Amino acid sequence: MPRRSPPARSRFARVRAYFAMTQRELALYLGISEPLLNHLEAARSLPSPLVLERLAPLLAAVPDEPAAPLLPTAPPAGPLDRAPLEARRDACLYHAGNLRWQARQLPERAQVAARWAQALPALRAGLPPAEAAAPDPTDRAAAREAVRLAFVRDFLEVQATALDPATLSQWHLLHLRAEALEAEAAALSALLDE
């Protein structure tokens, strides 16, 4: 990548800044090496008359006061290539739809968790107490039932757990990303309708 010199205010630097040229580009234009241009910009060398003659037309076009940054007020004139704009709009809408679908899953999960939480006291009441004595290790059926009951207790707790803060944040992020994509798609549609 071409090395840009520090912003000096020599005439060479002013020309480069005004025309947005790299040192390499200006050096090629003037017919000198980049290191020499670097020295000229830093005032470590004096330019030859030939270099000054080649620089003069560019320098004449540079105003004495620094140019204000160019801010686009209107898009450049000319016809649009509709294909990439339409493709991007369609991609935005597709991805926004996927994000909305993902976001819909989270409130549904919260509703299901609320249903489980509501049913949890009655479901727990139907289970034998967890503090029951450990089953006889020789009684395989009792051991299997103890394992099943432990699983059921854990399962009920997990099912009744409300959405955690990270999941709630994820819901907001999904909505924001979908809204941004939909806004971009709307802007593209407006551009295509012009």
N, C-alpha and C positions, 0 to 999 in steps of 0.2 A: 504494500500500500504506500502511495507517495507520502513522503514526510512533509508536514506543513510546518513552516517556521513560526516562531512566536509572533504575535501581532505587532510588528514594527510599523512605523508610520513613514517609511521611506517611500519615494515615488514608485519604486518597484512593488512594494507591499500594497500601496494604494491601488495600483493598477490590478494587482492580483485579487484584492478584496472586491473591487468594483465589478470586475468581470468574472468573479468566482473561479479563478484559475488556480491550478496547483503550481508549485514551483517547477515541476517537470514541464507542464504545458507552456509556461512563460519562458522557461529556458529554451525550449524547442523553438518557440516563436522568435526569440531574439537570436537564436543560433549560438548559444553559449551553454556551458555545462551547468548542472544543478548546483554543484558546490560553488561555482563562481557566482551564480545568482544569489545563493545564500550569503556569500560575502558582500555582495552589492547591497542586499537588503539590510544587512547588519552594519553597513558603512565601514566594513573592514577593507574594502577595495574601492577604487574609483572606476566608473564605467568608461569604456573607450568611446570615442566619437561615433563609431559605427553602431554600438549598442544603444547610445542615446538617440541616434537617428531612427533606429528601428522601434524604439520605445515611444518616440514623440507622438505618432498618431493615436496610440492607445492612451497616452497620458493626456492628450488634448481632449479626449472624450470624458475624462474623469472630472467631476465637479470639484471645486475647491473645498466645499463643505462635505463632510461625510454623508453619503447617501443614506436616506432612511431605509430601514429594512422593507423589502417588498412584501406587502401583505395582499394576498389575492382578494380582489373585491368581487370578481365574477369569474366563472370558469372560462378557460380558453374556448374560443369559437371553433366550431367544426362539428362534423357528424360524429355520432357515437357508434361504436361497435356494440350492438345490443347483446350479442351472445354471452360475453363474460358477465355483463350486468345481470342478465336473466339467470345465468347459472348461479351467481352468487346469491341472488334473491331467493331462488329455489332452495339452495343449501341452507340459507338462514332460516327459512320457514321449516325445513325438514328438521334441523337441529333444535329449533325452538319447540317444535312438536314433541321431540324426544325428551327434552328437558321438562316440559309440562307434564308428560306422562310419568316421568320419574318423580316429579313433585307431587303428583296425585297419589302416589303410593304411600307417602308419609302420613297424610291425614287419615287415610284408611287404616294404616297401622295403629295410629293413635286411637281411632274409634274402636278397633278390635281390642286393644289393650284396655280401654275403659270398660268394655263389656266384660272382659275377663276379671278386671278389678272389682266390678260390681258383683260378679258371681263368686268371687274368691271365698268370702266367708262361708257361704253355703257349701261350696265344694270342699273346703277344709274341714267343715263340720262332719262331712260324710266319711272322712278318713280316720283311721285309728290314730291315737296319739303317737307322736313321733318318739316320745320317751319310752315307748313300750320296751320290754326286755328283749334283748337280742335273741334271735331264734336259735334253737338247738342246731348246731352245725351238721348234725347227722340227718336232720329233716330237710331234704332238698326243696320240697315244695314251700316250706315256711321261709327258707333262705331266699328263694326266687321271689316270693311275695314281699319280703322285706326290701329287696332291691327294687322291685317294681314300685313300691310305695315311696321310696326315697326319690326315684325318678319322677313320679307324679308330683310330689311336693315341689321339687326343683322346677319342673315344667310349669306348674301353675304360677310360681313366683315370676318366672321369666315372661310368661304370657301376659301377666297383669302389670308388667313394668311399663310406665309411661315413657314417651320418647325422651332421650337424654338431650342435654343442651347442644351437643355436637350435631345431632340429627336435626334439631330445630334450626340450627344455623345452616345446615345443608339445604333445608327447605327454602330458606330465604335466598341463599345463593343460587339455587336452581331457578327460582322465580326471577331474580334480577338478570341472570344470564339470558333467560328466555325473553324477557322484556327488551333487553338490548338487541337481541337478534331480530325480534319483531319490528323494532324501531328502524333498524338498518334495512330490513326488507321493505318497510313502508317507504323509506327514503328512496330506495332503488326503484320501487314501483312508480313513485312520483317522477323520478328522473326519466324513466322509460315512457311515461305518459306525456311528457313534454313534446 
